[in-house]
């Protein structure tokens, strides 16, 4: 995984120390696989219907709003 994808990775897996909930069923390995396949969180969300297994697909589809909110929270201080 590339360093510029860290924020996208954190959106998917969450971070307890920052009180950011991750997508159920997605851990470090699955998040890395998704980012390597689709390239970015935006592409993962846009192509969620193509994700396998179906359990992960459903989790991504139902967590779309959560992922967008996570991205906003993680990048809140990006301009600093």
Chimera marker file (.cmm) of the C-alpha trace (Angstrom):
<marker_set name="trace">
<marker id="1" x="0.000" y="0.000" z="0.000" r="1" g="1" b="0" radius="0.5"/>
<marker id="2" x="1.216" y="3.478" z="-0.837" r="1" g="1" b="0" radius="0.5"/>
<marker id="3" x="1.508" y="6.221" z="1.820" r="1" g="1" b="0" radius="0.5"/>
<marker id="4" x="-0.957" y="8.457" z="-0.042" r="1" g="1" b="0" radius="0.5"/>
<marker id="5" x="-3.625" y="5.790" z="0.503" r="1" g="1" b="0" radius="0.5"/>
<marker id="6" x="-3.265" y="5.810" z="4.290" r="1" g="1" b="0" radius="0.5"/>
<marker id="7" x="-6.313" y="8.029" z="4.826" r="1" g="1" b="0" radius="0.5"/>
<marker id="8" x="-8.440" y="5.797" z="2.581" r="1" g="1" b="0" radius="0.5"/>
<marker id="9" x="-7.185" y="2.717" z="4.457" r="1" g="1" b="0" radius="0.5"/>
<marker id="10" x="-8.053" y="4.304" z="7.793" r="1" g="1" b="0" radius="0.5"/>
<marker id="11" x="-11.550" y="5.128" z="6.494" r="1" g="1" b="0" radius="0.5"/>
<marker id="12" x="-12.146" y="1.462" z="5.731" r="1" g="1" b="0" radius="0.5"/>
<marker id="13" x="-10.693" y="-0.141" z="8.863" r="1" g="1" b="0" radius="0.5"/>
<marker id="14" x="-11.457" y="2.658" z="11.313" r="1" g="1" b="0" radius="0.5"/>
<marker id="15" x="-9.363" y="3.852" z="14.236" r="1" g="1" b="0" radius="0.5"/>
<marker id="16" x="-10.462" y="3.364" z="17.838" r="1" g="1" b="0" radius="0.5"/>
<marker id="17" x="-8.050" y="6.011" z="19.137" r="1" g="1" b="0" radius="0.5"/>
<marker id="18" x="-9.720" y="8.633" z="16.912" r="1" g="1" b="0" radius="0.5"/>
<marker id="19" x="-13.224" y="7.200" z="17.461" r="1" g="1" b="0" radius="0.5"/>
<marker id="20" x="-13.628" y="6.415" z="13.760" r="1" g="1" b="0" radius="0.5"/>
<marker id="21" x="-15.784" y="3.392" z="13.028" r="1" g="1" b="0" radius="0.5"/>
<marker id="22" x="-14.635" y="1.135" z="10.230" r="1" g="1" b="0" radius="0.5"/>
<marker id="23" x="-16.669" y="-0.931" z="7.802" r="1" g="1" b="0" radius="0.5"/>
<marker id="24" x="-17.780" y="-4.193" z="9.473" r="1" g="1" b="0" radius="0.5"/>
<marker id="25" x="-15.821" y="-7.152" z="8.163" r="1" g="1" b="0" radius="0.5"/>
<marker id="26" x="-12.991" y="-5.100" z="6.686" r="1" g="1" b="0" radius="0.5"/>
<marker id="27" x="-9.616" y="-5.348" z="8.333" r="1" g="1" b="0" radius="0.5"/>
<marker id="28" x="-6.130" y="-4.317" z="7.288" r="1" g="1" b="0" radius="0.5"/>
<marker id="29" x="-5.672" y="-7.090" z="4.742" r="1" g="1" b="0" radius="0.5"/>
<marker id="30" x="-9.048" y="-6.637" z="3.013" r="1" g="1" b="0" radius="0.5"/>
<marker id="31" x="-8.654" y="-2.835" z="2.970" r="1" g="1" b="0" radius="0.5"/>
<marker id="32" x="-5.233" y="-3.172" z="1.317" r="1" g="1" b="0" radius="0.5"/>
<marker id="33" x="-6.661" y="-5.595" z="-1.256" r="1" g="1" b="0" radius="0.5"/>
<marker id="34" x="-9.503" y="-3.208" z="-2.082" r="1" g="1" b="0" radius="0.5"/>
<marker id="35" x="-7.182" y="-0.215" z="-2.392" r="1" g="1" b="0" radius="0.5"/>
<marker id="36" x="-4.776" y="-2.136" z="-4.590" r="1" g="1" b="0" radius="0.5"/>
<marker id="37" x="-7.630" y="-3.244" z="-6.824" r="1" g="1" b="0" radius="0.5"/>
<marker id="38" x="-9.572" y="0.031" z="-7.071" r="1" g="1" b="0" radius="0.5"/>
<marker id="39" x="-6.897" y="2.628" z="-6.275" r="1" g="1" b="0" radius="0.5"/>
<marker id="40" x="-8.879" y="4.933" z="-3.991" r="1" g="1" b="0" radius="0.5"/>
<marker id="41" x="-11.769" y="5.093" z="-1.571" r="1" g="1" b="0" radius="0.5"/>
<marker id="42" x="-13.858" y="6.970" z="-4.135" r="1" g="1" b="0" radius="0.5"/>
<marker id="43" x="-13.343" y="4.165" z="-6.651" r="1" g="1" b="0" radius="0.5"/>
<marker id="44" x="-14.176" y="1.531" z="-4.049" r="1" g="1" b="0" radius="0.5"/>
<marker id="45" x="-17.462" y="3.280" z="-3.264" r="1" g="1" b="0" radius="0.5"/>
<marker id="46" x="-18.256" y="3.753" z="-6.969" r="1" g="1" b="0" radius="0.5"/>
<marker id="47" x="-17.546" y="0.083" z="-7.733" r="1" g="1" b="0" radius="0.5"/>
<marker id="48" x="-18.892" y="-1.486" z="-4.544" r="1" g="1" b="0" radius="0.5"/>
<marker id="49" x="-21.269" y="-3.646" z="-6.592" r="1" g="1" b="0" radius="0.5"/>
<marker id="50" x="-18.241" y="-5.395" z="-8.119" r="1" g="1" b="0" radius="0.5"/>
<marker id="51" x="-16.667" y="-6.359" z="-4.786" r="1" g="1" b="0" radius="0.5"/>
<marker id="52" x="-16.549" y="-9.971" z="-3.688" r="1" g="1" b="0" radius="0.5"/>
<marker id="53" x="-17.378" y="-11.686" z="-1.375" r="1" g="1" b="0" radius="0.5"/>
<marker id="54" x="-21.004" y="-10.630" z="-1.120" r="1" g="1" b="0" radius="0.5"/>
<marker id="55" x="-20.735" y="-9.991" z="2.630" r="1" g="1" b="0" radius="0.5"/>
<marker id="56" x="-18.044" y="-7.367" z="2.036" r="1" g="1" b="0" radius="0.5"/>
<marker id="57" x="-20.009" y="-5.923" z="-0.910" r="1" g="1" b="0" radius="0.5"/>
<marker id="58" x="-23.065" y="-5.483" z="1.314" r="1" g="1" b="0" radius="0.5"/>
<marker id="59" x="-21.014" y="-3.901" z="4.087" r="1" g="1" b="0" radius="0.5"/>
<marker id="60" x="-19.471" y="-1.399" z="1.675" r="1" g="1" b="0" radius="0.5"/>
<marker id="61" x="-22.796" y="-0.506" z="0.098" r="1" g="1" b="0" radius="0.5"/>
<marker id="62" x="-24.504" y="0.005" z="3.449" r="1" g="1" b="0" radius="0.5"/>
<marker id="63" x="-21.527" y="1.987" z="4.807" r="1" g="1" b="0" radius="0.5"/>
<marker id="64" x="-21.247" y="4.530" z="1.985" r="1" g="1" b="0" radius="0.5"/>
<marker id="65" x="-22.262" y="7.491" z="4.148" r="1" g="1" b="0" radius="0.5"/>
<marker id="66" x="-19.964" y="6.316" z="6.948" r="1" g="1" b="0" radius="0.5"/>
<marker id="67" x="-17.012" y="6.191" z="4.555" r="1" g="1" b="0" radius="0.5"/>
<marker id="68" x="-17.657" y="9.711" z="3.299" r="1" g="1" b="0" radius="0.5"/>
<marker id="69" x="-17.922" y="11.005" z="6.886" r="1" g="1" b="0" radius="0.5"/>
<marker id="70" x="-14.763" y="9.124" z="7.890" r="1" g="1" b="0" radius="0.5"/>
<marker id="71" x="-12.873" y="10.718" z="5.005" r="1" g="1" b="0" radius="0.5"/>
<marker id="72" x="-14.001" y="14.183" z="6.101" r="1" g="1" b="0" radius="0.5"/>
<marker id="73" x="-12.954" y="13.518" z="9.708" r="1" g="1" b="0" radius="0.5"/>
<marker id="74" x="-9.565" y="12.110" z="8.799" r="1" g="1" b="0" radius="0.5"/>
<marker id="75" x="-8.736" y="14.955" z="6.429" r="1" g="1" b="0" radius="0.5"/>
<marker id="76" x="-10.112" y="17.652" z="8.743" r="1" g="1" b="0" radius="0.5"/>
<marker id="77" x="-6.643" y="19.044" z="9.417" r="1" g="1" b="0" radius="0.5"/>
<marker id="78" x="-5.201" y="18.241" z="5.996" r="1" g="1" b="0" radius="0.5"/>
<marker id="79" x="-4.592" y="21.922" z="5.235" r="1" g="1" b="0" radius="0.5"/>
<marker id="80" x="-2.233" y="22.361" z="8.193" r="1" g="1" b="0" radius="0.5"/>
<link id1="1" id2="2" r="1" g="1" b="0" radius="0.2"/>
<link id1="2" id2="3" r="1" g="1" b="0" radius="0.2"/>
<link id1="3" id2="4" r="1" g="1" b="0" radius="0.2"/>
<link id1="4" id2="5" r="1" g="1" b="0" radius="0.2"/>
<link id1="5" id2="6" r="1" g="1" b="0" radius="0.2"/>
<link id1="6" id2="7" r="1" g="1" b="0" radius="0.2"/>
<link id1="7" id2="8" r="1" g="1" b="0" radius="0.2"/>
<link id1="8" id2="9" r="1" g="1" b="0" radius="0.2"/>
<link id1="9" id2="10" r="1" g="1" b="0" radius="0.2"/>
<link id1="10" id2="11" r="1" g="1" b="0" radius="0.2"/>
<link id1="11" id2="12" r="1" g="1" b="0" radius="0.2"/>
<link id1="12" id2="13" r="1" g="1" b="0" radius="0.2"/>
<link id1="13" id2="14" r="1" g="1" b="0" radius="0.2"/>
<link id1="14" id2="15" r="1" g="1" b="0" radius="0.2"/>
<link id1="15" id2="16" r="1" g="1" b="0" radius="0.2"/>
<link id1="16" id2="17" r="1" g="1" b="0" radius="0.2"/>
<link id1="17" id2="18" r="1" g="1" b="0" radius="0.2"/>
<link id1="18" id2="19" r="1" g="1" b="0" radius="0.2"/>
<link id1="19" id2="20" r="1" g="1" b="0" radius="0.2"/>
<link id1="20" id2="21" r="1" g="1" b="0" radius="0.2"/>
<link id1="21" id2="22" r="1" g="1" b="0" radius="0.2"/>
<link id1="22" id2="23" r="1" g="1" b="0" radius="0.2"/>
<link id1="23" id2="24" r="1" g="1" b="0" radius="0.2"/>
<link id1="24" id2="25" r="1" g="1" b="0" radius="0.2"/>
<link id1="25" id2="26" r="1" g="1" b="0" radius="0.2"/>
<link id1="26" id2="27" r="1" g="1" b="0" radius="0.2"/>
<link id1="27" id2="28" r="1" g="1" b="0" radius="0.2"/>
<link id1="28" id2="29" r="1" g="1" b="0" radius="0.2"/>
<link id1="29" id2="30" r="1" g="1" b="0" radius="0.2"/>
<link id1="30" id2="31" r="1" g="1" b="0" radius="0.2"/>
<link id1="31" id2="32" r="1" g="1" b="0" radius="0.2"/>
<link id1="32" id2="33" r="1" g="1" b="0" radius="0.2"/>
<link id1="33" id2="34" r="1" g="1" b="0" radius="0.2"/>
<link id1="34" id2="35" r="1" g="1" b="0" radius="0.2"/>
<link id1="35" id2="36" r="1" g="1" b="0" radius="0.2"/>
<link id1="36" id2="37" r="1" g="1" b="0" radius="0.2"/>
<link id1="37" id2="38" r="1" g="1" b="0" radius="0.2"/>
<link id1="38" id2="39" r="1" g="1" b="0" radius="0.2"/>
<link id1="39" id2="40" r="1" g="1" b="0" radius="0.2"/>
<link id1="40" id2="41" r="1" g="1" b="0" radius="0.2"/>
<link id1="41" id2="42" r="1" g="1" b="0" radius="0.2"/>
<link id1="42" id2="43" r="1" g="1" b="0" radius="0.2"/>
<link id1="43" id2="44" r="1" g="1" b="0" radius="0.2"/>
<link id1="44" id2="45" r="1" g="1" b="0" radius="0.2"/>
<link id1="45" id2="46" r="1" g="1" b="0" radius="0.2"/>
<link id1="46" id2="47" r="1" g="1" b="0" radius="0.2"/>
<link id1="47" id2="48" r="1" g="1" b="0" radius="0.2"/>
<link id1="48" id2="49" r="1" g="1" b="0" radius="0.2"/>
<link id1="49" id2="50" r="1" g="1" b="0" radius="0.2"/>
<link id1="50" id2="51" r="1" g="1" b="0" radius="0.2"/>
<link id1="51" id2="52" r="1" g="1" b="0" radius="0.2"/>
<link id1="52" id2="53" r="1" g="1" b="0" radius="0.2"/>
<link id1="53" id2="54" r="1" g="1" b="0" radius="0.2"/>
<link id1="54" id2="55" r="1" g="1" b="0" radius="0.2"/>
<link id1="55" id2="56" r="1" g="1" b="0" radius="0.2"/>
<link id1="56" id2="57" r="1" g="1" b="0" radius="0.2"/>
<link id1="57" id2="58" r="1" g="1" b="0" radius="0.2"/>
<link id1="58" id2="59" r="1" g="1" b="0" radius="0.2"/>
<link id1="59" id2="60" r="1" g="1" b="0" radius="0.2"/>
<link id1="60" id2="61" r="1" g="1" b="0" radius="0.2"/>
<link id1="61" id2="62" r="1" g="1" b="0" radius="0.2"/>
<link id1="62" id2="63" r="1" g="1" b="0" radius="0.2"/>
<link id1="63" id2="64" r="1" g="1" b="0" radius="0.2"/>
<link id1="64" id2="65" r="1" g="1" b="0" radius="0.2"/>
<link id1="65" id2="66" r="1" g="1" b="0" radius="0.2"/>
<link id1="66" id2="67" r="1" g="1" b="0" radius="0.2"/>
<link id1="67" id2="68" r="1" g="1" b="0" radius="0.2"/>
<link id1="68" id2="69" r="1" g="1" b="0" radius="0.2"/>
<link id1="69" id2="70" r="1" g="1" b="0" radius="0.2"/>
<link id1="70" id2="71" r="1" g="1" b="0" radius="0.2"/>
<link id1="71" id2="72" r="1" g="1" b="0" radius="0.2"/>
<link id1="72" id2="73" r="1" g="1" b="0" radius="0.2"/>
<link id1="73" id2="74" r="1" g="1" b="0" radius="0.2"/>
<link id1="74" id2="75" r="1" g="1" b="0" radius="0.2"/>
<link id1="75" id2="76" r="1" g="1" b="0" radius="0.2"/>
<link id1="76" id2="77" r="1" g="1" b="0" radius="0.2"/>
<link id1="77" id2="78" r="1" g="1" b="0" radius="0.2"/>
<link id1="78" id2="79" r="1" g="1" b="0" radius="0.2"/>
<link id1="79" id2="80" r="1" g="1" b="0" radius="0.2"/>
</marker_set>
